[in-house]
Amino acid sequence: MTLDFLIAMILVVFSIGAMMQLAELRTYEIKENIEYEDLQEKAEAAAIALSGGTLIGCTTENGTAVPFTYNTSVPGITKGDLGLKDYNVEVTADQVDLIAEDLGSAANVIVVDLELDKCSSPMPITGVSGQDTQTVTLKVAK
Amino acid sequence: MKGQARGQISLDLMMAVLVSIIVIGTLLVVVENVQASYEDMFIENQLKKIASESAAFVTSTNAMGDVRFTAELKVPKVQHGETKQAPAVTIDGDTITVSISIGGKDFGRSSHFSKPATATVAFDNATERLVVNNIV
């Protein structure tokens, strides 16, 4: 067996190994993208749920939830209310933590700011002025 | 050629062929294993995406508030090789689980959702649609 042949075999093995490693990296990249897209979708859905009116919004005198409102005496909400049981979540409004968790070591964090009309329940139909707003910040991490 | 009859192959060539066969055989086994694990990962990724999208869809229906509505989502099929297969979707409380059995292997992924208090969530096997129904 010649030295040439041995070198050729070693090179073939190394090049195939390198190709496999590249393919593996690509797979992990795809996996990471899916994780991020998942986080983004969940954050968007949670933001929609938050602005829907039933969780932190006000209700009218006949009990109908008013979207895009923020009840100043909001009852407590949980991660489960936002469909985010598997995630680290932080929701703050008016420097008050509605949900407070440590997002410190998370790889990805999505932040959504919602500008909602401040109100208190029960609110009259003409109650939303659009003048007094409150920014509710939702942070979702994994 | 001295010491070597015509038509005879040398020991060097025999060893080279032997080494080539061993190296190629080992690589084929490794490549096959890697390919199988990639295929599994590909299926799991698809299931994760379907579960996540479905859960996000249900959570989004909170925007409808307390009005009467029906929202439907067509659950996509899982691709493996050149075929597509519909996954099984089960709903337990606030958890949606998407599972499939391919080549004797079972795969499954779950995701949590939130829904309006009065809404019901169900999967229609006939239409392969996730249905959120709020009858107030």
Interface residues (C-beta under 8 A of the other chain):
Chain A: M1 T2 F5 M9 V12 V13 I16 M20 A23 E24 T27 I30 K31 I34 E37 D38 E41 K42 E44 A45 A46 I48 A49 S51 G52 G53 T54 L55 G63 T64 A65 P67 G80 D81 L82 G83 L84 K85 D86
Chain B: D12 M15 A16 V19 S20 V23 L27 V30 V31 V34 Y38 M41 N45 K48 K49 S52 E53 A55 A56 F57 V58 T59 S60 N62 A63 M64 G65 D66 D94 S111 H112 F113 S114 P116 A117
